[in-house]
Amino acid sequence: MHDSEFLEQVEKAYQLRSKSPIRAPGIPIGVAMVNLGLDKLGQVKKLGVVAEAKACLTDAIQATTGCTVGNKYLIIHDNIGRYALTVYDRTDGRGVRVYVDLKKIDAKKTPELHKFFLRKRAPEVRTDMDARAASAKLVTEEFMACGRNIFSWQWVRVKNLEKEEILPVKVCPGCGESFTSAERDSQYCIVCAKEFDYYMSEQ
Ligand SMILES: [Zn+2]
């Protein structure tokens, strides 16, 4: 649990989050989950990962496996919202799903860790940076004492392995930019078509 390779991986994941002032407990937890999954899965030709939540978990996965959103080897199904991930072989879908097993977290021995997963930490953890940092430290310490003992895992077969199709590109007559268009009749991008926007033009 405390081996140097693990700690290196944790640091690497934190580096992805260098803009964040808090050393989030989800990072060592996520890295440990990946390592457990890979230990059980064994060597595979083409590794893929599915994350069932975003935030720390995905940074931990990207730092430890090189599977990223960009190379599409990391798929995020955060609509599920469970603190869980699946590492699998992209050639046949055989995989190991690792999840946080609440039954294995002792609310008496590791109270802050227990509250962390139930989102029941003190309210000031949300508003006060010092309280947040102190809680993060405590959760991490409690987790490090337990390590992977708080996880469970199962064999799974990941479905729908076929490659994402390469979408055709159109050039929008409005903005002149090219955009990928799946099943879109309009020649205009959705911003110029006023169907979606996330910014306003400013002088
Ligand atoms: Zn446009």
Residues whose N, C-alpha, C, O or C-beta is under 5 A from the ligand:
A	BS01	ZN	C172 G174 C175 G176 C189 C192
